[in-house]
Amino acid sequence: QVQLVESGGGLVQAGGSLRLSCVATGRSFSGYAMGWIRQAPGKERELVAGISRSGTSTYYLHSVEGRFTISRDNSKNTVYLQMNSLKPEDAAIYSCAADPRLYLEAVTRFPSEYDYWGQGTQVTVSS
């Protein structure tokens, strides 16, 4: 069983920054592709960013590319999402997710392919 716990959400003004963190339980974190997925009210889930198991490959949703950075520290079982230049449309619940089945140095690009999810952290951006 994998447990994921997010932190770092909050309220910021447009143009501000936040850094989200996700700590995972288990001894095989370095073998998991990880991602950050968000969902706003009335909208579908979307993969914001993904990172391969060693961190050598990343993927970003087009609307956040250049503003958000995903990273991981496998020694700490932690994945991060640095969010800069936040916009009101970025407001959502952000969840981290793990794909423990991907035996490749690659990114899992679809929310449906992630097996484990955190409970989420709220990001609110005021205009």
C-alpha positions in Angstrom: 0.0 0.0 0.0 1.2 3.4 -1.0 0.2 6.5 0.9 0.8 10.0 -0.4 0.4 13.2 1.6 0.5 16.7 0.0 1.2 20.0 1.6 2.0 23.6 0.6 -1.3 24.7 -0.8 -2.8 28.0 0.1 -4.0 31.4 -1.0 -1.8 33.6 -3.1 -2.3 36.7 -5.3 -2.0 36.4 -9.1 1.7 36.4 -10.0 2.7 34.8 -6.7 4.4 31.5 -6.1 3.8 28.3 -4.1 5.7 25.1 -3.7 3.8 21.9 -3.2 5.3 18.9 -1.6 4.2 15.3 -1.5 5.7 12.7 0.8 5.2 9.0 0.0 5.4 6.0 2.2 7.0 2.8 1.2 10.5 1.6 0.2 10.1 1.7 -3.6 9.5 5.4 -4.2 12.5 5.5 -6.6 10.7 3.1 -8.8 7.5 5.2 -9.1 6.7 7.6 -11.9 5.0 10.5 -10.1 2.7 13.3 -11.2 0.7 16.3 -10.0 -2.9 16.3 -11.1 -5.4 19.1 -10.5 -9.2 19.4 -10.6 -11.2 22.6 -10.5 -14.9 22.6 -9.8 -16.9 21.5 -12.8 -13.8 20.5 -14.8 -12.0 17.3 -15.6 -8.9 16.2 -13.9 -5.8 17.1 -15.8 -2.2 16.1 -15.4 -0.2 19.3 -14.6 3.2 17.7 -14.5 4.8 14.3 -14.5 8.3 13.0 -13.7 10.0 9.8 -14.3 11.3 7.6 -11.6 14.8 9.0 -11.5 13.7 12.5 -12.5 15.4 12.6 -15.9 12.2 13.0 -17.8 9.4 15.5 -17.2 6.1 16.5 -18.8 4.1 19.6 -18.4 0.6 20.7 -19.3 1.0 23.3 -22.0 -0.7 26.0 -20.0 1.8 25.7 -17.1 5.0 25.0 -19.0 7.6 27.6 -18.2 5.8 28.5 -15.0 5.7 25.2 -13.0 8.6 22.9 -12.3 8.3 19.3 -11.0 11.2 17.7 -9.2 11.8 14.8 -6.8 14.2 13.8 -4.1 14.2 10.1 -3.9 16.3 10.0 -0.7 13.4 11.8 1.0 10.5 10.1 -0.8 9.3 13.4 -1.9 8.1 15.1 -5.1 7.7 18.8 -5.5 5.8 21.2 -7.7 7.2 24.7 -7.8 4.5 27.0 -9.1 5.5 30.5 -10.2 3.5 33.3 -11.9 0.3 31.9 -10.7 -2.9 32.8 -12.5 -6.5 32.6 -11.3 -7.2 29.8 -13.7 -4.6 27.7 -11.8 -6.9 27.5 -8.8 -7.8 23.9 -8.1 -7.2 21.0 -5.8 -3.8 19.6 -6.5 -3.1 15.9 -5.9 0.0 14.0 -6.3 -0.2 10.5 -7.7 2.0 7.5 -8.2 2.4 4.9 -10.9 4.3 1.9 -9.4 3.9 -0.3 -12.5 6.0 1.7 -15.0 9.3 -0.2 -15.3 10.7 2.5 -17.6 12.4 5.8 -17.3 9.3 7.6 -18.6 6.5 9.8 -17.6 2.9 8.6 -17.0 0.8 11.1 -19.0 -2.8 10.2 -18.2 -4.5 10.5 -14.8 -6.3 7.2 -15.3 -2.9 5.4 -15.4 -1.9 6.4 -11.9 -2.7 3.9 -9.2 -2.3 5.9 -6.0 -3.5 9.3 -5.1 -3.0 11.7 -2.3 -5.9 13.5 -0.6 -5.1 16.8 -2.3 -4.2 20.3 -1.3 -6.1 23.5 -2.2 -4.5 26.2 -4.3 -6.4 29.5 -4.5 -5.3 32.4 -6.6 -6.8 35.8 -6.1 -7.0 38.4 -8.9 
